[in-house]
Amino acid sequence: MAYEISFRKRILEALDEGKSMAEVSRLFNVSPTSIKKWRQKLAEGSLEDPVRQRNFKKIDPVKLKAYMEEHPDAYLYEIAEVFQCATSSIHEMLVKLGLRRKKKSTTYREQDQKK
């Protein structure tokens, strides 16, 4: 959980007033490591955390279905390489599409036919 900028400023102001790191840490219930990081961030320019850029990639369900028909035995990591995304994304899309990767073995089919 990220702390608000105003809270971080109050902590650093308490340090500037002459209170020790341990005292401020106990008073605000924040680790000394966090306080040191915030002090360094302020010295570098800003207390704000950098905005994380995420590259969300949509998987085309039609292309995935076609690929699965052509390569029914492909592993998730192989499919993920082709679509340039995470294996978890491929798995989620396969579940949404109702595609099962688990194949029945031929030995069970043969046993069912003998009965």
MOLIN-V234710 format. One record per residue. SS is DSSP state (H for helix, E for strand, - for the rest). PHI is phi as a letter, one per 40 degrees, with the letter a starting at -180 (none if undefined). NEAR is the number of other ideal C-beta (glycine too) atoms within 10 Angstrom. Layout:
SS,PHI,NEAR  SS,PHI,NEAR
This chain:
-,none,2  -,c,8  -,c,15  -,c,9  H,c,13  H,c,8  H,c,14  H,c,22  H,c,13  H,c,13  H,c,21  H,c,17  H,c,11  H,c,17  H,c,16  H,c,9  -,c,8  -,h,7  -,c,15  -,c,11  H,c,13  H,c,10  H,c,12  H,c,19  H,c,18  H,c,12  H,c,11  H,c,16  -,f,6  -,b,16  -,c,10  H,c,13  H,c,9  H,c,14  H,c,20  H,c,11  H,c,13  H,c,20  H,c,17  H,c,9  H,c,16  H,c,13  H,c,7  H,c,8  -,i,7  -,a,9  -,c,19  -,c,10  -,c,10  -,c,7  -,c,6  -,c,5  -,c,5  -,b,6  -,b,6  -,c,6  -,b,10  -,c,9  -,c,19  -,c,11  H,c,13  H,c,9  H,c,11  H,c,19  H,c,14  H,c,11  H,c,17  H,c,17  H,c,9  H,c,8  -,b,12  -,c,10  -,b,8  -,c,16  -,c,12  H,d,15  H,c,10  H,c,13  H,c,22  H,c,18  H,c,13  H,c,13  H,c,17  -,f,10  -,a,17  -,c,13  H,c,14  H,c,10  H,c,18  H,c,25  H,d,14  H,c,12  H,c,19  H,c,19  H,c,11  H,c,11  H,c,14  -,g,6  -,c,14  -,b,9  -,c,15  -,c,5  -,b,8  -,c,9  -,c,9  H,c,8  H,c,8  H,c,9  H,c,10  H,c,9  H,c,10  H,c,9  H,c,7  H,c,6  -,c,4
